[in-house]
Amino acid sequence: MTCTEFLALLDDMIDDSATAMRADLQEHLRTCDHCEVTLNTTRKTIQIYRSHQLYEMPSSLRDRLHAAIMARCKKGC
């Protein structure tokens, strides 16, 4: 299984509905740190979103994010 194939099935993996491909997905995770980090980060993001907790973004990060969004919008979103 490639990373692209894994990412295409990421939703099913998170929803625990990828029963037919589960062994292949688990095998890929054992050999691919990048996809393991992607899966864990996605799960954590969903957990934070569902908890409705607000997190204060550091001002430097907020400024960089705002600048990046504005630059993208000026190019044409």
C-alpha positions as CSV (number, residue, x, y, z in Angstrom):
1,M,0.0,0.0,0.0
2,T,1.3,3.5,-0.9
3,C,0.9,6.6,1.2
4,T,-1.6,7.9,-1.4
5,E,-3.7,4.8,-1.0
6,F,-3.5,5.1,2.8
7,L,-4.6,8.8,2.7
8,A,-7.5,7.9,0.4
9,L,-8.8,5.5,3.1
10,L,-8.0,7.8,6.1
11,D,-11.6,8.7,6.7
12,D,-12.5,5.0,6.8
13,M,-9.6,4.3,9.1
14,I,-10.7,7.0,11.6
15,D,-14.4,5.9,11.4
16,D,-13.3,2.3,11.9
17,S,-15.2,1.3,8.8
18,A,-12.2,0.0,6.7
19,T,-12.6,-3.6,7.8
20,A,-11.7,-5.1,4.5
21,M,-8.5,-3.1,4.2
22,R,-7.7,-2.9,7.9
23,A,-4.7,-5.4,7.8
24,D,-3.2,-3.5,4.8
25,L,-3.7,-0.2,6.6
26,Q,-2.1,-1.4,9.8
27,E,0.8,-2.9,7.9
28,H,1.4,0.4,6.1
29,L,1.3,2.2,9.5
30,R,4.0,-0.1,10.8
31,T,6.4,0.9,8.1
32,C,5.5,4.6,7.5
33,D,6.1,7.1,10.2
34,H,4.6,9.9,8.0
35,C,1.2,8.2,7.7
36,E,1.2,7.3,11.4
37,V,1.8,11.0,12.3
38,T,-1.0,12.0,9.8
39,L,-3.4,9.5,11.4
40,N,-2.6,10.5,15.0
41,T,-2.7,14.3,14.2
42,T,-6.1,13.9,12.4
43,R,-7.5,11.9,15.3
44,K,-6.3,14.5,17.8
45,T,-7.7,17.4,15.7
46,I,-11.1,15.7,15.6
47,Q,-10.9,15.1,19.4
48,I,-10.2,18.8,20.0
49,Y,-12.9,19.9,17.7
50,R,-15.5,17.6,19.3
51,S,-14.5,18.8,22.8
52,H,-15.4,22.4,21.9
53,Q,-12.4,23.7,23.8
54,L,-11.0,27.0,22.7
55,Y,-7.2,27.3,22.5
56,E,-5.5,30.6,22.5
57,M,-3.3,30.8,19.5
58,P,0.1,32.5,20.1
59,S,0.1,36.0,18.5
60,S,3.1,35.3,16.3
61,L,1.3,32.2,14.9
62,R,-1.9,34.2,14.5
63,D,0.0,36.9,12.6
64,R,1.7,34.5,10.3
65,L,-1.5,32.7,9.6
66,H,-3.4,35.9,8.9
67,A,-0.6,37.1,6.5
68,A,-0.6,33.7,4.7
69,I,-4.4,33.8,4.3
70,M,-4.4,37.4,3.0
71,A,-1.6,36.7,0.6
72,R,-3.5,33.7,-0.8
73,C,-6.7,35.8,-1.1
74,K,-4.9,38.5,-3.0
75,K,-3.7,35.9,-5.5
76,G,-7.3,34.7,-5.9
77,C,-8.7,32.1,-3.6
